[in-house]
Amino acid sequence: MGFRFRKSIKLGGGLKLNLSKSGVGASWGIPGFRVTKKANGGTRTTVSLPGTGISYVKEKGKKKK
């Protein structure tokens, strides 16, 4: 088992800065929709039904190996 590090900083207006050992990423969204630019250059789009735990995630670009 390995250790992971991640810190999210809310900047307001639905914008978050995400810090991890792999780099810096950013995400923006509203409840039910979020777009994330990952530290490795890829993009993740998440659409969900708030409060249900149901979501759909689509990833584009670079993937973790």
N, CA, C and O atoms as a Tripos MOL2 file, in Angstrom:
@<TRIPOS>MOLECULE
protein
  260   259    65     0     0
PROTEIN
NO_CHARGES

@<TRIPOS>ATOM
      1 N           0.8560   -1.1700    0.0000 N.3       1 MET1
      2 CA          0.0000    0.0000    0.0000 C.3       1 MET1
      3 C           0.9030    1.2350    0.0000 C.2       1 MET1
      4 O           1.8880    1.2940    0.7360 O.2       1 MET1
      5 N           0.5580    2.2170   -0.8320 N.am      2 GLY2
      6 CA          1.3470    3.4380   -0.9140 C.3       2 GLY2
      7 C           0.6200    4.6250   -0.3060 C.2       2 GLY2
      8 O          -0.5950    4.6010   -0.1090 O.2       2 GLY2
      9 N           1.3780    5.6440   -0.0190 N.am      3 PHE3
     10 CA          0.8080    6.8650    0.5190 C.3       3 PHE3
     11 C           0.4230    7.7990   -0.6180 C.2       3 PHE3
     12 O           1.0970    7.8480   -1.6470 O.2       3 PHE3
     13 N          -0.6500    8.5290   -0.4330 N.am      4 ARG4
     14 CA         -1.1030    9.5090   -1.4150 C.3       4 ARG4
     15 C          -1.1930   10.8590   -0.7280 C.2       4 ARG4
     16 O          -1.4220   10.9510    0.4780 O.2       4 ARG4
     17 N          -1.0080   11.9040   -1.5240 N.am      5 PHE5
     18 CA         -1.1290   13.2690   -1.0080 C.3       5 PHE5
     19 C          -1.9840   14.0600   -1.9760 C.2       5 PHE5
     20 O          -1.7570   14.0210   -3.1850 O.2       5 PHE5
     21 N          -2.9680   14.7790   -1.4520 N.am      6 ARG6
     22 CA         -3.7860   15.6600   -2.2730 C.3       6 ARG6
     23 C          -4.3520   16.7480   -1.3820 C.2       6 ARG6
     24 O          -4.8430   16.4770   -0.2860 O.2       6 ARG6
     25 N          -4.2790   17.9680   -1.8550 N.am      7 LYS7
     26 CA         -4.8120   19.1180   -1.1290 C.3       7 LYS7
     27 C          -5.6080   19.9570   -2.1070 C.2       7 LYS7
     28 O          -5.0980   20.3200   -3.1670 O.2       7 LYS7
     29 N          -6.8420   20.2710   -1.7710 N.am      8 SER8
     30 CA         -7.6840   21.1250   -2.6040 C.3       8 SER8
     31 C          -7.8560   22.4760   -1.9320 C.2       8 SER8
     32 O          -8.1170   22.5640   -0.7330 O.2       8 SER8
     33 N          -7.7050   23.5220   -2.7280 N.am      9 ILE9
     34 CA         -7.8760   24.8820   -2.2330 C.3       9 ILE9
     35 C          -9.0100   25.5270   -3.0100 C.2       9 ILE9
     36 O          -8.9190   25.6900   -4.2260 O.2       9 ILE9
     37 N         -10.0820   25.8950   -2.3110 N.am     10 LYS10
     38 CA        -11.2120   26.5530   -2.9640 C.3      10 LYS10
     39 C         -10.8740   28.0170   -3.2120 C.2      10 LYS10
     40 O         -10.4720   28.7360   -2.2970 O.2      10 LYS10
     41 N         -11.0400   28.4500   -4.4550 N.am     11 LEU11
     42 CA        -10.7280   29.8270   -4.8220 C.3      11 LEU11
     43 C         -11.9830   30.6750   -5.0220 C.2      11 LEU11
     44 O         -11.8800   31.8750   -5.2770 O.2      11 LEU11
     45 N         -13.1460   30.0790   -4.9120 N.am     12 GLY12
     46 CA        -14.4040   30.7960   -5.0980 C.3      12 GLY12
     47 C         -14.9160   30.6700   -6.5220 C.2      12 GLY12
     48 O         -14.1520   30.3670   -7.4380 O.2      12 GLY12
     49 N         -16.1910   30.8980   -6.7070 N.am     13 GLY13
     50 CA        -16.7960   30.8190   -8.0270 C.3      13 GLY13
     51 C         -16.7870   29.4200   -8.6110 C.2      13 GLY13
     52 O         -16.8270   29.2600   -9.8310 O.2      13 GLY13
     53 N         -16.7340   28.4040   -7.7620 N.am     14 GLY14
     54 CA        -16.7130   27.0220   -8.2230 C.3      14 GLY14
     55 C         -15.3540   26.5400   -8.6820 C.2      14 GLY14
     56 O         -15.2410   25.4320   -9.2050 O.2      14 GLY14
     57 N         -14.3030   27.3570   -8.4960 N.am     15 LEU15
     58 CA        -12.9560   27.0050   -8.9360 C.3      15 LEU15
     59 C         -12.1560   26.4290   -7.7730 C.2      15 LEU15
     60 O         -12.1630   26.9710   -6.6680 O.2      15 LEU15
     61 N         -11.4550   25.3030   -8.0450 N.am     16 LYS16
     62 CA        -10.5940   24.6760   -7.0420 C.3      16 LYS16
     63 C          -9.2200   24.4460   -7.6400 C.2      16 LYS16
     64 O          -9.0930   24.1170   -8.8190 O.2      16 LYS16
     65 N          -8.1950   24.6190   -6.8230 N.am     17 LEU17
     66 CA         -6.8260   24.3030   -7.1960 C.3      17 LEU17
     67 C          -6.4740   23.0230   -6.4440 C.2      17 LEU17
     68 O          -6.6110   22.9560   -5.2230 O.2      17 LEU17
     69 N          -6.0170   21.9990   -7.1840 N.am     18 ASN18
     70 CA         -5.7170   20.7000   -6.5930 C.3      18 ASN18
     71 C          -4.2190   20.4520   -6.6310 C.2      18 ASN18
     72 O          -3.6050   20.4630   -7.6980 O.2      18 ASN18
     73 N          -3.6380   20.2290   -5.4620 N.am     19 LEU19
     74 CA         -2.2030   19.9800   -5.3510 C.3      19 LEU19
     75 C          -1.9870   18.5250   -4.9640 C.2      19 LEU19
     76 O          -2.6320   18.0160   -4.0470 O.2      19 LEU19
     77 N          -1.0670   17.8510   -5.6730 N.am     20 SER20
     78 CA         -0.7390   16.4680   -5.3520 C.3      20 SER20
     79 C           0.7300   16.2310   -5.6480 C.2      20 SER20
     80 O           1.4140   17.1150   -6.1640 O.2      20 SER20
     81 N           1.2180   15.0400   -5.3250 N.am     21 LYS21
     82 CA          2.6220   14.7520   -5.5730 C.3      21 LYS21
     83 C           2.9270   14.6990   -7.0640 C.2      21 LYS21
     84 O           4.0870   14.8360   -7.4530 O.2      21 LYS21
     85 N           1.9090   14.5040   -7.9150 N.am     22 SER22
     86 CA          2.1300   14.4640   -9.3650 C.3      22 SER22
     87 C           2.0450   15.8400  -10.0170 C.2      22 SER22
     88 O           2.3380   15.9670  -11.2060 O.2      22 SER22
     89 N           1.6510   16.8710   -9.2740 N.am     23 GLY23
     90 CA          1.6170   18.2160   -9.8240 C.3      23 GLY23
     91 C           0.3970   19.0070   -9.4000 C.2      23 GLY23
     92 O          -0.2480   18.7080   -8.3950 O.2      23 GLY23
     93 N           0.0980   20.0260  -10.1940 N.am     24 VAL24
     94 CA         -1.0110   20.9430   -9.8950 C.3      24 VAL24
     95 C          -2.0890   20.7810  -10.9600 C.2      24 VAL24
     96 O          -1.8010   20.7580  -12.1560 O.2      24 VAL24
     97 N          -3.3230   20.6710  -10.5100 N.am     25 GLY25
     98 CA         -4.4650   20.6090  -11.4090 C.3      25 GLY25
     99 C          -5.4900   21.6380  -10.9780 C.2      25 GLY25
    100 O          -5.3350   22.2810   -9.9400 O.2      25 GLY25
    101 N          -6.5290   21.7950  -11.7670 N.am     26 ALA26
    102 CA         -7.5800   22.7500  -11.4340 C.3      26 ALA26
    103 C          -8.9220   22.1720  -11.8530 C.2      26 ALA26
    104 O          -8.9980   21.3780  -12.7910 O.2      26 ALA26
    105 N          -9.9780   22.5720  -11.1580 N.am     27 SER27
    106 CA        -11.3150   22.1400  -11.5450 C.3      27 SER27
    107 C         -12.3000   23.2720  -11.3420 C.2      27 SER27
    108 O         -12.1190   24.1450  -10.4940 O.2      27 SER27
    109 N         -13.3600   23.2260  -12.1560 N.am     28 TRP28
    110 CA        -14.4070   24.2290  -12.0910 C.3      28 TRP28
    111 C         -15.7380   23.5260  -12.2580 C.2      28 TRP28
    112 O         -15.8480   22.5770  -13.0350 O.2      28 TRP28
    113 N         -16.7390   23.9760  -11.5460 N.am     29 GLY29
    114 CA        -18.0410   23.3690  -11.7290 C.3      29 GLY29
    115 C         -19.0910   23.8860  -10.7840 C.2      29 GLY29
    116 O         -18.8480   24.7200   -9.9120 O.2      29 GLY29
    117 N         -20.2680   23.3480  -11.0020 N.am     30 ILE30
    118 CA        -21.4380   23.6200  -10.1800 C.3      30 ILE30
    119 C         -21.9550   22.2630   -9.7120 C.2      30 ILE30
    120 O         -21.5380   21.2400  -10.2550 O.2      30 ILE30
    121 N         -22.8430   22.2180   -8.7270 N.am     31 PRO31
    122 CA        -23.3740   20.9150   -8.3160 C.3      31 PRO31
    123 C         -23.9870   20.1870   -9.5140 C.2      31 PRO31
    124 O         -24.8750   20.7090  -10.1870 O.2      31 PRO31
    125 N         -23.5000   18.9880   -9.7620 N.am     32 GLY32
    126 CA        -24.0040   18.1870  -10.8650 C.3      32 GLY32
    127 C         -23.1420   18.2160  -12.1160 C.2      32 GLY32
    128 O         -23.3540   17.4060  -13.0190 O.2      32 GLY32
    129 N         -22.1780   19.1250  -12.1970 N.am     33 PHE33
    130 CA        -21.3020   19.2210  -13.3690 C.3      33 PHE33
    131 C         -19.9510   19.7850  -12.9680 C.2      33 PHE33
    132 O         -19.8820   20.8300  -12.3220 O.2      33 PHE33
    133 N         -18.8700   19.0990  -13.3480 N.am     34 ARG34
    134 CA        -17.5260   19.5590  -13.0120 C.3      34 ARG34
    135 C         -16.5620   19.1890  -14.1290 C.2      34 ARG34
    136 O         -16.6270   18.0880  -14.6750 O.2      34 ARG34
    137 N         -15.6600   20.1200  -14.4700 N.am     35 VAL35
    138 CA        -14.5970   19.8840  -15.4430 C.3      35 VAL35
    139 C         -13.2720   20.0300  -14.7130 C.2      35 VAL35
    140 O         -13.0430   21.0190  -14.0170 O.2      35 VAL35
    141 N         -12.3960   19.0350  -14.8760 N.am     36 THR36
    142 CA        -11.1130   19.0080  -14.1790 C.3      36 THR36
    143 C          -9.9740   18.9190  -15.1800 C.2      36 THR36
    144 O          -9.9860   18.0710  -16.0730 O.2      36 THR36
    145 N          -8.9960   19.7930  -15.0280 N.am     37 LYS37
    146 CA         -7.7400   19.7140  -15.7810 C.3      37 LYS37
    147 C          -6.7450   19.0660  -14.8430 C.2      37 LYS37
    148 O          -6.3400   19.6670  -13.8470 O.2      37 LYS37
    149 N          -6.3420   17.8240  -15.1580 N.am     38 LYS38
    150 CA         -5.4900   17.0610  -14.2620 C.3      38 LYS38
    151 C          -4.0340   17.4800  -14.3720 C.2      38 LYS38
    152 O          -3.6260   18.1040  -15.3510 O.2      38 LYS38
    153 N          -3.2570   17.1310  -13.3560 N.am     39 ALA39
    154 CA         -1.8370   17.4970  -13.3030 C.3      39 ALA39
    155 C          -1.0500   16.8920  -14.4620 C.2      39 ALA39
    156 O          -0.0490   17.4690  -14.8870 O.2      39 ALA39
    157 N          -1.4810   15.7400  -14.9820 N.am     40 ASN40
    158 CA         -0.7440   15.1040  -16.0710 C.3      40 ASN40
    159 C          -1.1660   15.6220  -17.4520 C.2      40 ASN40
    160 O          -0.6770   15.1240  -18.4660 O.2      40 ASN40
    161 N          -2.0620   16.6090  -17.5070 N.am     41 GLY41
    162 CA         -2.4710   17.2100  -18.7710 C.3      41 GLY41
    163 C          -3.7960   16.7250  -19.3010 C.2      41 GLY41
    164 O          -4.3250   17.3100  -20.2460 O.2      41 GLY41
    165 N          -4.3480   15.6790  -18.7290 N.am     42 GLY42
    166 CA         -5.6310   15.1530  -19.1730 C.3      42 GLY42
    167 C          -6.7970   15.9850  -18.6560 C.2      42 GLY42
    168 O          -6.6270   16.8630  -17.8110 O.2      42 GLY42
    169 N          -7.9830   15.6940  -19.1790 N.am     43 THR43
    170 CA         -9.1960   16.3940  -18.7700 C.3      43 THR43
    171 C         -10.2450   15.3730  -18.3460 C.2      43 THR43
    172 O         -10.4100   14.3390  -18.9940 O.2      43 THR43
    173 N         -10.9510   15.6620  -17.2610 N.am     44 ARG44
    174 CA        -12.0250   14.7950  -16.7740 C.3      44 ARG44
    175 C         -13.2950   15.6310  -16.6670 C.2      44 ARG44
    176 O         -13.2850   16.7180  -16.0890 O.2      44 ARG44
    177 N         -14.3800   15.1210  -17.2220 N.am     45 THR45
    178 CA        -15.6870   15.7720  -17.1130 C.3      45 THR45
    179 C         -16.5950   14.8450  -16.3130 C.2      45 THR45
    180 O         -16.7240   13.6630  -16.6340 O.2      45 THR45
    181 N         -17.2230   15.3830  -15.2750 N.am     46 THR46
    182 CA        -18.0960   14.5910  -14.4140 C.3      46 THR46
    183 C         -19.4860   15.2160  -14.3870 C.2      46 THR46
    184 O         -19.6420   16.4090  -14.1230 O.2      46 THR46
    185 N         -20.4890   14.3910  -14.6650 N.am     47 VAL47
    186 CA        -21.8880   14.8080  -14.5780 C.3      47 VAL47
    187 C         -22.5480   13.8880  -13.5610 C.2      47 VAL47
    188 O         -22.4200   12.6670  -13.6550 O.2      47 VAL47
    189 N         -23.2530   14.4640  -12.5880 N.am     48 SER48
    190 CA        -23.8440   13.6420  -11.5370 C.3      48 SER48
    191 C         -25.2300   14.1320  -11.1590 C.2      48 SER48
    192 O         -25.6370   15.2450  -11.4910 O.2      48 SER48
    193 N         -25.9370   13.2640  -10.4530 N.am     49 LEU49
    194 CA        -27.2130   13.6300   -9.8440 C.3      49 LEU49
    195 C         -26.9230   13.8400   -8.3620 C.2      49 LEU49
    196 O         -26.7810   12.8690   -7.6180 O.2      49 LEU49
    197 N         -26.8350   15.1030   -7.9200 N.am     50 PRO50
    198 CA        -26.4440   15.3920   -6.5350 C.3      50 PRO50
    199 C         -27.3210   14.6690   -5.5180 C.2      50 PRO50
    200 O         -28.5430   14.6070   -5.6480 O.2      50 PRO50
    201 N         -26.6610   14.1310   -4.5120 N.am     51 GLY51
    202 CA        -27.3650   13.4650   -3.4250 C.3      51 GLY51
    203 C         -27.6920   12.0070   -3.6830 C.2      51 GLY51
    204 O         -28.1930   11.3250   -2.7890 O.2      51 GLY51
    205 N         -27.4170   11.5020   -4.9030 N.am     52 THR52
    206 CA        -27.7590   10.1160   -5.2210 C.3      52 THR52
    207 C         -26.5460    9.2010   -5.2760 C.2      52 THR52
    208 O         -26.6880    7.9890   -5.1150 O.2      52 THR52
    209 N         -25.3530    9.7510   -5.5000 N.am     53 GLY53
    210 CA        -24.1660    8.9390   -5.6730 C.3      53 GLY53
    211 C         -24.0100    8.4260   -7.0960 C.2      53 GLY53
    212 O         -23.0800    7.6710   -7.3810 O.2      53 GLY53
    213 N         -24.9100    8.8270   -7.9970 N.am     54 ILE54
    214 CA        -24.8610    8.4000   -9.3960 C.3      54 ILE54
    215 C         -24.1330    9.4540  -10.2070 C.2      54 ILE54
    216 O         -24.4620   10.6390  -10.1450 O.2      54 ILE54
    217 N         -23.1320    9.0090  -10.9770 N.am     55 SER55
    218 CA        -22.3880    9.9580  -11.7940 C.3      55 SER55
    219 C         -21.8580    9.2880  -13.0550 C.2      55 SER55
    220 O         -21.7550    8.0640  -13.1320 O.2      55 SER55
    221 N         -21.5270   10.1130  -14.0370 N.am     56 TYR56
    222 CA        -20.9120    9.6710  -15.2870 C.3      56 TYR56
    223 C         -19.6240   10.4580  -15.4530 C.2      56 TYR56
    224 O         -19.6230   11.6820  -15.3270 O.2      56 TYR56
    225 N         -18.5140    9.7550  -15.7390 N.am     57 VAL57
    226 CA        -17.2090   10.3950  -15.8740 C.3      57 VAL57
    227 C         -16.6420   10.0750  -17.2460 C.2      57 VAL57
    228 O         -16.6390    8.9230  -17.6800 O.2      57 VAL57
    229 N         -16.1580   11.1180  -17.9280 N.am     58 LYS58
    230 CA        -15.5120   10.9400  -19.2230 C.3      58 LYS58
    231 C         -14.1170   11.5530  -19.1370 C.2      58 LYS58
    232 O         -13.9590   12.7050  -18.7330 O.2      58 LYS58
    233 N         -13.1010   10.7670  -19.5220 N.am     59 GLU59
    234 CA        -11.7220   11.2520  -19.4660 C.3      59 GLU59
    235 C         -11.1770   11.3780  -20.8680 C.2      59 GLU59
    236 O         -11.4210   10.5270  -21.7230 O.2      59 GLU59
    237 N         -10.4240   12.4650  -21.1020 N.am     60 LYS60
    238 CA         -9.7710   12.7020  -22.3770 C.3      60 LYS60
    239 C          -8.3010   13.0130  -22.1180 C.2      60 LYS60
    240 O          -7.9450   13.5260  -21.0570 O.2      60 LYS60
    241 N          -7.4710   12.7060  -23.0720 N.am     61 GLY61
    242 CA         -6.0650   13.0620  -22.9410 C.3      61 GLY61
    243 C          -5.2610   11.9990  -22.2410 C.2      61 GLY61
    244 O          -5.5660   10.8100  -22.3310 O.2      61 GLY61
    245 N          -4.2390   12.4280  -21.5500 N.am     62 LYS62
    246 CA         -3.2750   11.5200  -20.9260 C.3      62 LYS62
    247 C          -3.8900   10.7680  -19.7730 C.2      62 LYS62
    248 O          -4.6450   11.3290  -18.9790 O.2      62 LYS62
    249 N          -3.5630    9.4940  -19.6850 N.am     63 LYS63
    250 CA         -4.0390    8.6580  -18.5950 C.3      63 LYS63
    251 C          -2.8710    8.2220  -17.7390 C.2      63 LYS63
    252 O          -1.7420    8.1220  -18.2180 O.2      63 LYS63
    253 N          -3.1440    7.9630  -16.4740 N.am     64 LYS64
    254 CA         -2.1180    7.5010  -15.5530 C.3      64 LYS64
    255 C          -1.7020    6.0830  -15.9260 C.2      64 LYS64
    256 O          -2.5510    5.2330  -16.1930 O.2      64 LYS64
    257 N          -0.3920    5.8300  -15.9430 N.am     65 LYS65
    258 CA          0.1060    4.4900  -16.2930 C.3      65 LYS65
    259 C           0.3930    3.6820  -15.0570 C.2      65 LYS65
    260 O           0.8190    2.5310  -15.1560 O.2      65 LYS65
@<TRIPOS>BOND
     1     1     2 1
     2     2     3 1
     3     3     4 2
     4     3     5 am
     5     5     6 1
     6     6     7 1
     7     7     8 2
     8     7     9 am
     9     9    10 1
    10    10    11 1
    11    11    12 2
    12    11    13 am
    13    13    14 1
    14    14    15 1
    15    15    16 2
    16    15    17 am
    17    17    18 1
    18    18    19 1
    19    19    20 2
    20    19    21 am
    21    21    22 1
    22    22    23 1
    23    23    24 2
    24    23    25 am
    25    25    26 1
    26    26    27 1
    27    27    28 2
    28    27    29 am
    29    29    30 1
    30    30    31 1
    31    31    32 2
    32    31    33 am
    33    33    34 1
    34    34    35 1
    35    35    36 2
    36    35    37 am
    37    37    38 1
    38    38    39 1
    39    39    40 2
    40    39    41 am
    41    41    42 1
    42    42    43 1
    43    43    44 2
    44    43    45 am
    45    45    46 1
    46    46    47 1
    47    47    48 2
    48    47    49 am
    49    49    50 1
    50    50    51 1
    51    51    52 2
    52    51    53 am
    53    53    54 1
    54    54    55 1
    55    55    56 2
    56    55    57 am
    57    57    58 1
    58    58    59 1
    59    59    60 2
    60    59    61 am
    61    61    62 1
    62    62    63 1
    63    63    64 2
    64    63    65 am
    65    65    66 1
    66    66    67 1
    67    67    68 2
    68    67    69 am
    69    69    70 1
    70    70    71 1
    71    71    72 2
    72    71    73 am
    73    73    74 1
    74    74    75 1
    75    75    76 2
    76    75    77 am
    77    77    78 1
    78    78    79 1
    79    79    80 2
    80    79    81 am
    81    81    82 1
    82    82    83 1
    83    83    84 2
    84    83    85 am
    85    85    86 1
    86    86    87 1
    87    87    88 2
    88    87    89 am
    89    89    90 1
    90    90    91 1
    91    91    92 2
    92    91    93 am
    93    93    94 1
    94    94    95 1
    95    95    96 2
    96    95    97 am
    97    97    98 1
    98    98    99 1
    99    99   100 2
   100    99   101 am
   101   101   102 1
   102   102   103 1
   103   103   104 2
   104   103   105 am
   105   105   106 1
   106   106   107 1
   107   107   108 2
   108   107   109 am
   109   109   110 1
   110   110   111 1
   111   111   112 2
   112   111   113 am
   113   113   114 1
   114   114   115 1
   115   115   116 2
   116   115   117 am
   117   117   118 1
   118   118   119 1
   119   119   120 2
   120   119   121 am
   121   121   122 1
   122   122   123 1
   123   123   124 2
   124   123   125 am
   125   125   126 1
   126   126   127 1
   127   127   128 2
   128   127   129 am
   129   129   130 1
   130   130   131 1
   131   131   132 2
   132   131   133 am
   133   133   134 1
   134   134   135 1
   135   135   136 2
   136   135   137 am
   137   137   138 1
   138   138   139 1
   139   139   140 2
   140   139   141 am
   141   141   142 1
   142   142   143 1
   143   143   144 2
   144   143   145 am
   145   145   146 1
   146   146   147 1
   147   147   148 2
   148   147   149 am
   149   149   150 1
   150   150   151 1
   151   151   152 2
   152   151   153 am
   153   153   154 1
   154   154   155 1
   155   155   156 2
   156   155   157 am
   157   157   158 1
   158   158   159 1
   159   159   160 2
   160   159   161 am
   161   161   162 1
   162   162   163 1
   163   163   164 2
   164   163   165 am
   165   165   166 1
   166   166   167 1
   167   167   168 2
   168   167   169 am
   169   169   170 1
   170   170   171 1
   171   171   172 2
   172   171   173 am
   173   173   174 1
   174   174   175 1
   175   175   176 2
   176   175   177 am
   177   177   178 1
   178   178   179 1
   179   179   180 2
   180   179   181 am
   181   181   182 1
   182   182   183 1
   183   183   184 2
   184   183   185 am
   185   185   186 1
   186   186   187 1
   187   187   188 2
   188   187   189 am
   189   189   190 1
   190   190   191 1
   191   191   192 2
   192   191   193 am
   193   193   194 1
   194   194   195 1
   195   195   196 2
   196   195   197 am
   197   197   198 1
   198   198   199 1
   199   199   200 2
   200   199   201 am
   201   201   202 1
   202   202   203 1
   203   203   204 2
   204   203   205 am
   205   205   206 1
   206   206   207 1
   207   207   208 2
   208   207   209 am
   209   209   210 1
   210   210   211 1
   211   211   212 2
   212   211   213 am
   213   213   214 1
   214   214   215 1
   215   215   216 2
   216   215   217 am
   217   217   218 1
   218   218   219 1
   219   219   220 2
   220   219   221 am
   221   221   222 1
   222   222   223 1
   223   223   224 2
   224   223   225 am
   225   225   226 1
   226   226   227 1
   227   227   228 2
   228   227   229 am
   229   229   230 1
   230   230   231 1
   231   231   232 2
   232   231   233 am
   233   233   234 1
   234   234   235 1
   235   235   236 2
   236   235   237 am
   237   237   238 1
   238   238   239 1
   239   239   240 2
   240   239   241 am
   241   241   242 1
   242   242   243 1
   243   243   244 2
   244   243   245 am
   245   245   246 1
   246   246   247 1
   247   247   248 2
   248   247   249 am
   249   249   250 1
   250   250   251 1
   251   251   252 2
   252   251   253 am
   253   253   254 1
   254   254   255 1
   255   255   256 2
   256   255   257 am
   257   257   258 1
   258   258   259 1
   259   259   260 2
@<TRIPOS>SUBSTRUCTURE
     1 MET1         2 RESIDUE 1 A MET
     2 GLY2         6 RESIDUE 1 A GLY
     3 PHE3        10 RESIDUE 1 A PHE
     4 ARG4        14 RESIDUE 1 A ARG
     5 PHE5        18 RESIDUE 1 A PHE
     6 ARG6        22 RESIDUE 1 A ARG
     7 LYS7        26 RESIDUE 1 A LYS
     8 SER8        30 RESIDUE 1 A SER
     9 ILE9        34 RESIDUE 1 A ILE
    10 LYS10       38 RESIDUE 1 A LYS
    11 LEU11       42 RESIDUE 1 A LEU
    12 GLY12       46 RESIDUE 1 A GLY
    13 GLY13       50 RESIDUE 1 A GLY
    14 GLY14       54 RESIDUE 1 A GLY
    15 LEU15       58 RESIDUE 1 A LEU
    16 LYS16       62 RESIDUE 1 A LYS
    17 LEU17       66 RESIDUE 1 A LEU
    18 ASN18       70 RESIDUE 1 A ASN
    19 LEU19       74 RESIDUE 1 A LEU
    20 SER20       78 RESIDUE 1 A SER
    21 LYS21       82 RESIDUE 1 A LYS
    22 SER22       86 RESIDUE 1 A SER
    23 GLY23       90 RESIDUE 1 A GLY
    24 VAL24       94 RESIDUE 1 A VAL
    25 GLY25       98 RESIDUE 1 A GLY
    26 ALA26      102 RESIDUE 1 A ALA
    27 SER27      106 RESIDUE 1 A SER
    28 TRP28      110 RESIDUE 1 A TRP
    29 GLY29      114 RESIDUE 1 A GLY
    30 ILE30      118 RESIDUE 1 A ILE
    31 PRO31      122 RESIDUE 1 A PRO
    32 GLY32      126 RESIDUE 1 A GLY
    33 PHE33      130 RESIDUE 1 A PHE
    34 ARG34      134 RESIDUE 1 A ARG
    35 VAL35      138 RESIDUE 1 A VAL
    36 THR36      142 RESIDUE 1 A THR
    37 LYS37      146 RESIDUE 1 A LYS
    38 LYS38      150 RESIDUE 1 A LYS
    39 ALA39      154 RESIDUE 1 A ALA
    40 ASN40      158 RESIDUE 1 A ASN
    41 GLY41      162 RESIDUE 1 A GLY
    42 GLY42      166 RESIDUE 1 A GLY
    43 THR43      170 RESIDUE 1 A THR
    44 ARG44      174 RESIDUE 1 A ARG
    45 THR45      178 RESIDUE 1 A THR
    46 THR46      182 RESIDUE 1 A THR
    47 VAL47      186 RESIDUE 1 A VAL
    48 SER48      190 RESIDUE 1 A SER
    49 LEU49      194 RESIDUE 1 A LEU
    50 PRO50      198 RESIDUE 1 A PRO
    51 GLY51      202 RESIDUE 1 A GLY
    52 THR52      206 RESIDUE 1 A THR
    53 GLY53      210 RESIDUE 1 A GLY
    54 ILE54      214 RESIDUE 1 A ILE
    55 SER55      218 RESIDUE 1 A SER
    56 TYR56      222 RESIDUE 1 A TYR
    57 VAL57      226 RESIDUE 1 A VAL
    58 LYS58      230 RESIDUE 1 A LYS
    59 GLU59      234 RESIDUE 1 A GLU
    60 LYS60      238 RESIDUE 1 A LYS
    61 GLY61      242 RESIDUE 1 A GLY
    62 LYS62      246 RESIDUE 1 A LYS
    63 LYS63      250 RESIDUE 1 A LYS
    64 LYS64      254 RESIDUE 1 A LYS
    65 LYS65      258 RESIDUE 1 A LYS
